[in-house]
Amino acid sequence: MAVETERVLALKAFYMGHAIAEKHSIKATALAMVSAAISHLQNTTNAPEKLRLAFYHILRAEILRHETTPLDDRHAAQRICHEIGSSLYDYFMIIANATQSRKKLDGIQKLTVVDEGIKRTESYWATDGWVSWVVRYDIGARALGIKERDFTEKQRHFLDRVSLKDMLNKHGVSYAP
């Protein structure tokens, strides 16, 4: 059984945006590419292209989330999704809320404030009484109620292998790399 397309798109925006934000050498170029996609799709009237436009706003919001709260892109995506009856924005916000760590006090004597930032995975120790092991899970997928085995091979390929350049080429977006 395949995972709903909008859930996959929300995960893709999170994964790709998070990866781009961590690679400072490509960040400016990627943001320019996303902005080109938004400009290309800005005046579209059909629902599938509006969904793409909302996706690119969410992607830019995720890239910028590491530095600030990109409310303009989030509001634009929310407006577009509401207009076309899409749950993409709601799914993305579920992921954003689940992956944002909270500041906490750490240390016994100094009590320093620690902010772990945006977390993609969570780990915990499990044991059966004899053997212990580490269990790691994807926070975003879990927040949406998705298990790894729920993805089709095509969806897994999209999440893991399709690049921003591939997406822009498929959507007919001209950009300067």
Phi, psi and omega per residue, in radians:
M1 nan 2.273 -3.088
A2 -1.409 2.648 3.064
V3 -1.419 2.486 3.119
E4 -0.914 2.359 -3.072
T5 -0.951 -0.748 -3.099
E6 -1.147 -0.555 3.071
R7 -1.194 -0.709 3.111
V8 -1.123 -0.740 3.116
L9 -1.100 -0.695 3.111
A10 -1.105 -0.746 3.094
L11 -1.134 -0.710 3.133
K12 -1.075 -0.774 3.120
A13 -1.062 -0.718 3.128
F14 -1.168 -0.901 -3.100
Y15 -1.055 -0.867 -3.086
M16 -1.173 -0.794 -3.139
G17 -1.078 -0.719 3.118
H18 -1.119 -0.773 -3.138
A19 -1.131 -0.740 3.133
I20 -1.131 -0.771 -3.110
A21 -1.074 -0.540 -3.136
E22 -1.375 -0.329 -3.129
K23 -1.817 1.578 -3.057
H24 -1.052 -0.477 -3.100
S25 -1.207 -0.419 -3.117
I26 -1.939 -0.102 -3.009
K27 -1.017 -0.852 -3.105
A28 -1.092 -0.739 3.121
T29 -1.133 -0.765 3.139
A30 -1.106 -0.725 3.100
L31 -1.093 -0.667 3.084
A32 -1.128 -0.688 3.113
M33 -1.135 -0.752 3.120
V34 -1.144 -0.720 3.096
S35 -1.093 -0.652 3.078
A36 -1.099 -0.702 3.112
A37 -1.135 -0.737 3.128
I38 -1.110 -0.765 3.113
S39 -1.098 -0.707 -3.138
H40 -1.107 -0.668 -3.049
L41 -1.702 -0.040 -2.992
Q42 -0.945 -0.693 -3.050
N43 -1.783 0.325 -3.116
T44 -1.221 2.689 -3.138
T45 -2.084 -0.273 -3.121
N46 -1.567 2.618 -3.009
A47 -1.071 -0.773 -3.139
P48 -1.057 -0.687 3.116
E49 -1.262 -0.571 3.062
K50 -1.155 -0.623 3.073
L51 -1.118 -0.710 3.062
R52 -1.076 -0.740 3.120
L53 -1.052 -0.783 3.097
A54 -1.077 -0.714 3.111
F55 -1.027 -0.802 -3.116
Y56 -1.167 -0.605 3.048
H57 -1.126 -0.735 3.122
I58 -1.155 -0.703 3.113
L59 -1.059 -0.810 3.126
R60 -1.119 -0.675 3.094
A61 -1.070 -0.702 -3.136
E62 -1.212 -0.677 3.101
I63 -1.067 -0.742 -3.086
L64 -1.446 -0.210 -3.110
R65 -1.082 -0.416 -3.133
H66 -1.232 -0.343 -3.086
E67 -1.968 -0.546 -2.996
T68 -2.722 -3.127 3.009
T69 -1.834 1.815 -3.045
P70 -1.377 1.315 -3.029
L71 -1.149 -0.587 -3.123
D72 -1.056 -0.806 3.128
D73 -1.185 -0.674 3.117
R74 -1.126 -0.751 3.124
H75 -1.134 -0.719 3.118
A76 -1.077 -0.788 3.129
A77 -1.114 -0.725 -3.141
Q78 -1.095 -0.763 3.138
R79 -1.087 -0.815 -3.124
I80 -1.104 -0.798 -3.125
C81 -1.111 -0.704 3.095
H82 -1.093 -0.726 -3.115
E83 -1.089 -0.669 -3.086
I84 -1.757 0.042 3.115
G85 1.269 0.606 -3.120
S86 -1.755 2.598 3.084
S87 -1.719 0.107 -3.084
L88 -0.930 -0.857 -3.116
Y89 -1.069 -0.786 -3.135
D90 -1.073 -0.738 3.114
Y91 -1.109 -0.742 3.124
F92 -1.087 -0.725 -3.127
M93 -1.173 -0.552 3.042
I94 -1.080 -0.782 3.116
I95 -1.128 -0.815 -3.117
A96 -1.031 -0.762 -3.141
N97 -1.190 -0.649 -3.122
A98 -1.257 -0.543 -3.043
T99 -1.645 -0.166 3.134
Q100 -1.443 1.989 3.126
S101 -1.338 2.723 3.122
R102 -1.773 2.590 3.088
K103 -1.159 2.480 3.141
K104 -2.522 2.780 3.075
L105 -1.433 2.421 -3.116
D106 -2.394 2.585 3.109
G107 1.737 2.568 -3.076
I108 -1.462 -0.755 -3.044
Q109 -1.760 -0.648 -3.028
K110 -1.622 -0.391 -3.112
L111 0.838 1.092 3.098
T112 -1.400 2.627 3.102
V113 -1.526 2.205 -3.107
V114 -2.021 2.295 3.046
D115 -2.120 1.917 -3.099
E116 -1.391 -0.077 3.102
G117 1.314 -2.524 -3.100
I118 -1.629 2.164 -3.079
K119 -1.893 2.279 3.135
R120 -1.623 -0.593 -3.123
T121 -2.252 2.808 3.086
E122 -2.274 2.538 3.131
S123 -2.245 2.632 3.010
Y124 -2.648 2.781 3.122
W125 -1.542 2.380 3.044
A126 -2.153 2.674 3.128
T127 -2.590 2.629 3.043
D128 -1.914 0.246 -3.110
G129 1.753 -0.488 -3.130
W130 -2.009 -0.730 -3.065
V131 -2.120 2.451 3.066
S132 -2.019 2.596 3.120
W133 -2.643 2.839 3.118
V134 -1.694 2.299 3.070
V135 -1.884 2.201 3.112
R136 -2.075 2.356 3.109
Y137 -2.360 2.766 3.131
D138 -1.458 2.052 -3.064
I139 -1.137 -0.764 -3.105
G140 -1.107 -0.819 3.139
A141 -1.115 -0.728 3.134
R142 -1.116 -0.686 3.138
A143 -1.078 -0.551 3.111
L144 -1.564 0.014 3.130
G145 1.315 0.507 -3.099
I146 -1.885 2.383 3.030
K147 -1.859 2.670 -3.114
E148 -0.899 -0.709 -3.092
R149 -1.248 -0.185 3.141
D150 -1.309 -0.400 -3.099
F151 -1.314 2.467 2.977
T152 -1.336 2.935 3.108
E153 -1.110 -0.649 3.121
K154 -1.136 -0.739 3.113
Q155 -1.151 -0.727 3.111
R156 -1.086 -0.727 3.094
H157 -1.064 -0.789 3.125
F158 -1.034 -0.815 -3.111
L159 -1.162 -0.672 -3.010
D160 -1.662 -0.520 -2.933
R161 -2.058 -0.430 -3.063
V162 -1.367 2.147 -3.097
S163 -1.591 2.945 3.066
L164 -1.051 -0.723 3.117
K165 -1.063 -0.761 3.101
D166 -1.034 -0.753 -3.116
M167 -1.145 -0.788 -3.130
L168 -1.122 -0.702 3.084
N169 -1.071 -0.759 -3.136
K170 -1.147 -0.591 -3.112
H171 -1.550 0.058 3.074
G172 1.243 0.553 -3.122
V173 -1.626 2.194 3.048
S174 -1.507 2.371 -3.133
Y175 -2.632 2.773 3.092
A176 -1.843 1.917 -3.105
P177 -1.193 nan nan
